[in-house]
């Protein structure tokens, strides 16, 4: 199914984007992690399925645990997550 999704639209599937974000944010050793890149993968996944609870959980954990408060979209996306949770 992933191969079909890629052939149909030429981009990564939702599952692949989530997995890439997981690897970059928590699965790799700390010196290889890239939290900003993980955020980009999660936000790209949000464009595909904005109401996915697993995605909201992972993105929320990323924002709450990131040591870098200068992540440009952090506060805006936390508000988006909160507003979607109230629906």
C-alpha beads as a LAMMPS data file, in Angstrom:
LAMMPS data file: protein, C-alpha beads

87 atoms
86 bonds

1 atom types
1 bond types

-500.0 500.0 xlo xhi
-500.0 500.0 ylo yhi
-500.0 500.0 zlo zhi

Masses

1 110.0

Atoms # bond

1 1 1 0.000 0.000 0.000
2 1 1 2.853 2.435 0.789
3 1 1 4.337 1.814 -2.646
4 1 1 0.955 2.574 -4.222
5 1 1 0.595 5.804 -2.259
6 1 1 4.025 6.927 -3.403
7 1 1 3.360 6.050 -7.016
8 1 1 0.044 7.882 -6.935
9 1 1 1.198 11.206 -5.543
10 1 1 5.014 11.101 -5.621
11 1 1 5.513 11.860 -1.927
12 1 1 5.993 9.947 1.285
13 1 1 2.987 8.325 2.904
14 1 1 1.567 9.375 6.248
15 1 1 3.165 6.362 7.970
16 1 1 6.562 7.105 6.480
17 1 1 6.432 10.722 7.629
18 1 1 5.510 9.669 11.176
19 1 1 8.308 7.089 11.232
20 1 1 10.877 9.629 10.006
21 1 1 9.786 12.041 12.734
22 1 1 10.047 9.297 15.350
23 1 1 13.544 8.364 14.264
24 1 1 14.783 11.953 14.267
25 1 1 13.161 12.900 17.568
26 1 1 13.589 9.873 19.801
27 1 1 14.878 6.643 18.269
28 1 1 18.350 7.799 17.233
29 1 1 21.124 8.404 19.784
30 1 1 20.938 11.966 21.122
31 1 1 23.907 13.270 19.139
32 1 1 22.200 12.234 15.868
33 1 1 18.737 13.645 16.622
34 1 1 17.388 16.579 14.632
35 1 1 14.302 18.009 16.316
36 1 1 13.650 20.678 13.706
37 1 1 13.686 18.090 10.921
38 1 1 11.407 15.839 13.003
39 1 1 8.995 18.753 13.369
40 1 1 8.991 19.248 9.592
41 1 1 8.098 15.588 9.015
42 1 1 5.299 15.738 11.593
43 1 1 3.886 18.942 10.101
44 1 1 3.994 17.405 6.625
45 1 1 2.077 14.403 8.004
46 1 1 -0.448 16.806 9.535
47 1 1 -1.247 18.063 6.030
48 1 1 -2.312 14.515 5.139
49 1 1 -4.258 13.617 8.293
50 1 1 -4.810 16.576 10.575
51 1 1 -7.058 14.733 13.049
52 1 1 -4.743 11.783 13.761
53 1 1 -4.312 11.368 17.539
54 1 1 -0.955 9.569 17.244
55 1 1 0.446 12.488 15.271
56 1 1 -0.872 15.073 17.746
57 1 1 0.615 13.094 20.624
58 1 1 4.045 12.849 19.005
59 1 1 4.104 16.494 17.961
60 1 1 2.976 17.587 21.429
61 1 1 5.686 15.505 23.102
62 1 1 8.245 16.995 20.718
63 1 1 7.178 20.542 21.598
64 1 1 6.995 19.913 25.327
65 1 1 10.381 18.215 25.566
66 1 1 12.429 20.182 23.050
67 1 1 15.225 22.146 24.715
68 1 1 15.137 24.772 21.951
69 1 1 12.384 27.348 22.612
70 1 1 13.360 29.060 19.357
71 1 1 11.592 26.460 17.216
72 1 1 9.787 28.994 15.014
73 1 1 6.363 27.391 14.880
74 1 1 6.293 25.836 18.339
75 1 1 3.763 28.123 20.024
76 1 1 1.547 28.422 16.953
77 1 1 1.384 24.650 16.569
78 1 1 0.652 24.092 20.256
79 1 1 -2.357 26.372 19.829
80 1 1 -3.399 24.414 16.727
81 1 1 -3.134 21.137 18.627
82 1 1 -5.211 22.524 21.509
83 1 1 -7.877 23.874 19.161
84 1 1 -8.131 20.530 17.322
85 1 1 -8.417 18.670 20.621
86 1 1 -11.515 20.685 21.485
87 1 1 -13.379 19.542 18.371

Bonds

1 1 1 2
2 1 2 3
3 1 3 4
4 1 4 5
5 1 5 6
6 1 6 7
7 1 7 8
8 1 8 9
9 1 9 10
10 1 10 11
11 1 11 12
12 1 12 13
13 1 13 14
14 1 14 15
15 1 15 16
16 1 16 17
17 1 17 18
18 1 18 19
19 1 19 20
20 1 20 21
21 1 21 22
22 1 22 23
23 1 23 24
24 1 24 25
25 1 25 26
26 1 26 27
27 1 27 28
28 1 28 29
29 1 29 30
30 1 30 31
31 1 31 32
32 1 32 33
33 1 33 34
34 1 34 35
35 1 35 36
36 1 36 37
37 1 37 38
38 1 38 39
39 1 39 40
40 1 40 41
41 1 41 42
42 1 42 43
43 1 43 44
44 1 44 45
45 1 45 46
46 1 46 47
47 1 47 48
48 1 48 49
49 1 49 50
50 1 50 51
51 1 51 52
52 1 52 53
53 1 53 54
54 1 54 55
55 1 55 56
56 1 56 57
57 1 57 58
58 1 58 59
59 1 59 60
60 1 60 61
61 1 61 62
62 1 62 63
63 1 63 64
64 1 64 65
65 1 65 66
66 1 66 67
67 1 67 68
68 1 68 69
69 1 69 70
70 1 70 71
71 1 71 72
72 1 72 73
73 1 73 74
74 1 74 75
75 1 75 76
76 1 76 77
77 1 77 78
78 1 78 79
79 1 79 80
80 1 80 81
81 1 81 82
82 1 82 83
83 1 83 84
84 1 84 85
85 1 85 86
86 1 86 87
